[in-house]
């Protein structure tokens, strides 16, 4: 399977990227805003949900197909004017945050607010000129025995 290289410029595109990033984990120290370039970037260990789908994409594969896989991915947002955080321990660079979802709220189109929601109520809010999000896998995948489990609240962050 080829590494993912995705770009979102509308809500439908963003929903595809968000699905691939669900349960990605990142260290706080791997998040950063470059105001000169107006770019916010984050490095994540992405759970490869595409491995868990059957051939038709209709449902999960049997547990016999474990181990699952994660891959290192770069995510960045262009045209970022301002970044606000809530409940992220920014001083603790080794703290791990589990990404749950991405959402774009249009305001003064084409601009708006890009929200990144993390487990435990943490969030990032990016004020952007327009919706321009990128996801790129940057490593070879590695095996993990743990699949994120939303029923128990175990996102598999240690994986």
TAKANOR-V317997 format. One record per run of one state. SS is the DSSP state (helix for helix, strand for strand, loop for the rest). FROM is the first residue (numbers start at 1). TO is the last residue. If there is no record, write none. Layout:
((SS:FROM:TO) (SS:FROM:TO))
//
This chain:
((loop:1:4) (strand:5:8) (loop:9:10) (helix:11:21) (loop:22:24) (strand:25:27) (helix:28:30) (strand:31:34) (loop:35:38) (strand:39:47) (loop:48:48) (helix:49:51) (loop:52:52) (strand:53:53) (loop:54:59) (strand:60:60) (loop:61:62) (helix:63:65) (loop:66:67) (strand:68:78) (loop:79:79) (strand:80:86) (loop:87:95) (strand:96:106) (loop:107:111) (strand:112:118) (helix:119:121) (loop:122:122) (strand:123:128) (loop:129:132) (strand:133:137) (loop:138:141) (strand:142:144) (loop:145:148) (strand:149:149) (loop:150:153) (strand:154:154) (loop:155:159))
//
